[in-house]
């Protein structure tokens, strides 16, 4: 029963049960940050959160980034994501990869930007004589160190790069320590997922095991979180041997909340909705469980294009090939025993590709009729 309460609360907080309104969107965006763009999408597209909004949030975020209400950065192991302007310093503190030794190309690019001001890659190439790929590699490392900012105002190929402290001179870049940033990201992640373990934290954040362990110890000591077992109502507050890889955690305040939701489910007040979602590879539910999913699904001759979420959990994936045009949809692989409606899953996959000349070929290896 605990698991149903946790699942309902997670889906509620991620606005899968009830889509978020435009009035509450900004706060929701902050809780889901850093927000990535979709995986299978045109480069330069704005971030969006599928299945969670009662309006076109891609259009909203396109406006937000043009107005610099949200800023682009390289978070979570260097992946591109967006956070609100005022939150940029704390995410920078959490994810910054400081450069101890600069390569020659990095020094050249950095000095050009400092001396000449903001510019695009083609102009840096003209001044430096470096190849585009050499410049791009240097810029990515400088972005991960939060020394350079990439301005993405639309889907256009041309985008300028800035010295970040010159461009955002009104920001306090030293406001937060690295520990402050990591604790913020992890606490927020636990809130959005309700129940997590260290592997889930690593999946989403890409922090090192050492950073995650230290963060968990800090949050336990401050009584922000507590150990919690899904199949046992009694929290496990004491562990004389320290952290265990099998431990799982909830926010201290959520112990009562989970019990309240379980009572509502038992009383028929609320229920977990019967939904089938075809999830992008950068979807929050996928990123929260990415390491488990990669272990769970065996290698295939095809690429994983999407994951299938049904009712309470991810039950399978869509296999095929990405194309600049209609994708090849080779198969839907359901890897666990569950009650699912085959036709509903097929329809959900086809809806993602509505308007494209593509058709699912197989379901669990069996050819589908033309």
MARTI-590094 format. One record per residue (C-alpha): x, y, z. Coordinates in steps of 0.25 Angstrom, whole numbers, plus 2048, in hexadecimal, padded with zeros to 3 digits. Layout:
// residues N
XYZ
...
// end
This chain:
// residues 370
800800800
80B80A803
80F8097F4
80280D7EF
80281A7F8
81081D7F4
80D81B7E5
8008247E6
80882F7ED
81382E7E3
80982F7D7
80283A7DE
80F8427E0
8138407D2
8068457CD
8038387C6
7F68367CD
7F18447CA
7F984D7C0
7FF85A7C6
7F88677C2
7FF8737BD
7FE87A7CA
80586F7D2
80F86C7C7
81B8747CB
81C86D7D9
81A8607D3
8258637C9
82E8667D5
82B8597DC
82E8517CF
83B8587CC
8448577C5
83A8557BA
84084F7AE
83B84F7A0
83584379A
83F839795
839836787
838845782
83D84F779
84A85677F
847863786
83986078A
834865797
83285C7A3
8248567A5
81E84C7AF
8158427A8
80883E7AE
8098487B9
8038557B4
7F685A7B1
7FC8637A6
80786479C
8138657A6
81D86479A
818871795
8188777A3
8278737A5
82B878797
82688679C
82C8847AA
83A8817A4
83988C79A
8368967A6
84188F7AE
83788B7B9
83D87D7B8
84B87B7B5
85386F7AD
85E8687B4
86585B7B4
8618537C0
8608447C4
86D8407BE
86D84A7B3
85F8487AE
8588557A9
84D85A7B2
8458667B6
84386D7C4
83D87A7C8
8468867C8
8458887D7
8488797DA
8548797D0
85F87B7DC
85A86F7E4
85A8667D8
86886B7D4
86D8687E1
86885A7E1
86C8567D3
87985E7D0
8858567CB
89085F7CE
89C85F7C5
8AA85D7CB
8B285D7BF
8AE8647B2
8B185E7A4
8B786779A
8AA868792
8A286C79F
8AC8777A2
8AB87C794
89C87C794
89A8827A2
8A488D79F
89D891792
88F892799
89689A7A4
89D8A379A
8928A478F
8858A2796
87A899792
87A892785
87688677D
87F87A77A
88187E76C
88788B770
89088477B
89487A770
898886767
8A088D772
8A7881778
8A987876C
8A486C774
89A86276E
88C863771
88C855779
89885A781
891867785
88485F788
88C856791
893861798
88686979A
87F85D7A0
88985B7AB
88986A7AE
8798697AF
87A85D7B8
8848667C1
8798717C0
88387B7BA
87C87C7AD
86D87E7AA
86787A79D
85B882799
85087A793
84588378F
83E87B784
84086F77C
84A876773
858870770
85F87D774
861880783
86A88878A
874885796
87688E7A1
88088F7AD
87588C7B8
87A8957C3
87A8A17B9
86C89E7B3
86589B7C1
86D8A67C9
8618A77D3
8628987D7
8688947E4
8708887DF
8768857ED
8698857F4
8698767F6
87386C7F9
87485F7F1
86D8577FD
8628617FD
85F85F7EE
8608507EF
85784F7FB
84D8587F4
84D84F7E7
84C8427EF
8418477F9
83884C7ED
83A83F7E6
8368377F2
8298407F3
82583E7E5
82782F7E5
82382E7F4
82B8217F6
83981F7F0
8468177F2
85481C7EF
8548157E1
84881E7DD
84F82A7E2
85B8277DA
8538247CE
84D8327CE
85883A7D3
8658337CE
86B8377DB
87782E7E0
8748237EA
87C82A7F4
8748377F2
8678307F4
86B828800
870835807
86383C803
85A831809
862831816
860840817
85183F814
85083481E
85783B828
84F848826
84283F827
83E844819
83D835814
83B82881B
83D81A816
830813812
82B80680D
820804803
81B7F8809
81C7FC818
81580881E
820809829
82B812824
83980E827
84081982E
84C813833
85780B82C
864809834
86C804828
869811820
863812812
85F80680B
85E8057FB
8507FF7FE
84B80A806
840813801
83B820806
82F82A807
82E83880D
82B83781B
81E83F819
81983580E
81882A818
80A83081D
80783480F
809826809
800820814
7F582A811
7F5827802
7F5818805
7E881B80E
7E2822803
7E58177F9
7DF80D803
7D3815804
7D18177F6
7D38267F6
7DE8267EC
7E481B7E3
7F081A7DA
7EB81D7CC
7EC8137C1
7F581A7B7
7FF8157AC
80A81F7A9
81481E79E
8208247A5
82B82C79F
8398277A3
83B8357AA
82E8347B2
82F8367C1
82A8287C4
8348227BA
84082A7BF
83C8277CE
83E8187CB
8488187BF
85280F7C6
8488057C9
8428057BB
84F8037B5
8527F77BD
8447F27BC
8437F27AD
84C7E97A5
8547EE799
84D7EE78C
8507F077D
8477FC77E
847809785
83E80C791
83581778C
82B818798
8278117A5
81980D7A7
8138117B4
80680A7B8
7FE80E7C5
80980C7CF
8168097C9
81E8087BC
81B7FB7B6
8227FB7A9
82980379D
82780778F
833802786
837807778
840811771
83F820772
83F827764
83F835760
83183375B
827827760
82E81E76A
82E80F767
826809772
82A7FA772
8247F577F
81E7F778D
8247EF797
81C7EC7A4
8267E67AE
81E7E37BB
8117DC7BD
8067E57BF
7F77E87BB
7F87F17AF
7EF7F47A3
7F87F1796
7EF7FA78D
7F0805797
7FF805797
7FF804788
7F6810787
7FE818791
80B815789
80481977C
7FF826782
80D82A785
810829776
80382E771
804835763
81182E760
812823756
81681875F
81080C765
813802770
8187F576A
8187EB776
8137E9784
81B7E178D
8227DB781
8157D777A
8127DE76C
8067E776D
7FC7E7761
7FE7F2757
// end
